């Protein structure tokens, strides 16, 4: 065989073996990159929720993490702070819904979404949050509105958890 015939034979082998292998490697890298992007997005959203919890801690007198209902009525300033915190929370929830939620989720996306679903359920157990929900949802994404409203309806019918003062 001449050098030209060898080169032609090698090009056939590369085409038959190398091209499918290159496509497989490319698709595998794309999938890995997509997973990393999803996890980065989740971490950014988690950071926002952590910042929100710091705000809740800074406003500990509202007892938003320990009491379903305030033991004494809030004064106007406390009501305003609570409502602003609820606005921030809804904004974070909507962003998470838009960026993470899908009707058909793969296992990884469903795992990431479940945390947000749990957070929404936790806050929807609060009657003061549920009572403010219609106002909080004005102008928000319609699909998100339906989703969190359904959660709030379910949580309003669920047995009340025990809160510690």
N, C-alpha and C positions, 0 to 999 in steps of 0.2 A: 504494500500500500504506500502511496505517496503521502507527502506531508499534507497536501490539500485534502486527500481522502480521510486522513486521520482527523484533521480539523473539522471536516464535514460530519464525521461520525460523532465526534465530541459535541458538536453543536446540537445534534439530535438528542444525545443523552442529556445535555443541559436542558433542552426544551422539554423533554419527557419527564425528567426527575426534578430539575432545578426550579422550573417555573411554578409547578404546584407547591413545592416546598416554600418558595419565596412568598407565594400568596398566603399559605398557611401561617408563616411567621408574621406577615403583615397583619392578618386578621387577629392573630393572638395579641399582638402589640396594641392594636386598636381597642380590643376588649379590655386589656389591662389599663389603658389610658382612660377609658370610659369609667371603669371602676374607681380609679384614682380621682377622677373629676367628681364623681358622686360622693366619695368620701370627703373630699375637700369642701364641697358644698355643704355636706352635713356638718362638718366641723365649724364652718362659718356660721351656720344657723345656730348651732349649739353655743357658740361664743355669744351670739346675740341674746339667747335665752339666759345664759349665765349673767350677762350684764343686766338683764331684766330682774333676775333674782337678787342682784346686788341692790337694785333700786327698791325692791320689796324689803330687803333688810334695812336699807336706809329709812324706810317708812314703817318700821316695825310696830309702831303704835296702831296701825291699821289691822294688825293680826291677820293678814291675808293668807298666811300659810298654816295657821293653827286653829282658826275658828271659821266655821261655816257662816255664822251670823255674828255681828258685833254684839258684845254683852251689853253695851250702852250705845244709844244712837250716836252716829258720827255728827260732828259739827260741820258747818259748810266747808271749811278748809280741808277737813279730812275727806269729805265726799269728793271734793275736786281732785285731791291727790289720788284717791282710789280710782276715780273715773279716768284720769290721765294714765295711770298704770294699766288699766284695762284696755285703753286705746293702744298703748305700746304693745301689749300682749297680743291683741287681735292683729296688729300689723305683722308681728313675728309669725303668728299662726298662718296668716294669709300667704306670706312669702314662702313659708315651708310648704304649704299646700300647692302653690303654683309651681315651685321648683322641684318638689319631690314626688308628690302624689300622681299616680297614674291609675287608670281603670284596670289595666292589665300589667301588674308589676312582676318583675323577676324576683328571685329569692333575695338578692342583695337589696334592691330598692324597697321591697316589703319590710325587710329588717330595719332599714333606716327610717321608713315611714312609721313603723309601729311606735317608736319613741314619741313622735309628735302626736300620734293618736292618743297615747297615754296622757301626755301633757294636756291635751284638749279635754279629755274626759275628766281629769283632775279639776280643772278650772270650771268646767260645766257643772260640776257637783255643787258649786257655790250658787245659792239662789240669787245673791246680789249680782253675780256675773251674768247669770241667765236672764235676770230682769233687765239688765242693761244691754243685752245682746242685740235686740232689734235696732237700737240707736247706734251701737258699735259697728254694726254690719252695713250701715248706709253707705252706698258707693263702693262697697267691696265686690270682689269677683263673684258673680252669681253662683258658680259651681261651689266655691268655697262657702258661700252663705248657706246653700242647701246642706252641705256636708256638716258644718259645725252646728247648724240648727237641728239636724237629725241627732247628732251626739247629745246636744243639750236636752232634747226631748227624751231620749233614752235615759239620760242621767237623772232627769227630774222624776222619773218613775222608779228608779233603782232605790234599794234600801239605803238609808243615810249612813255614811261611815261615822265612826266615833271620832270626834275631834277633842284634842286636849287643850285646855285653856292655857 
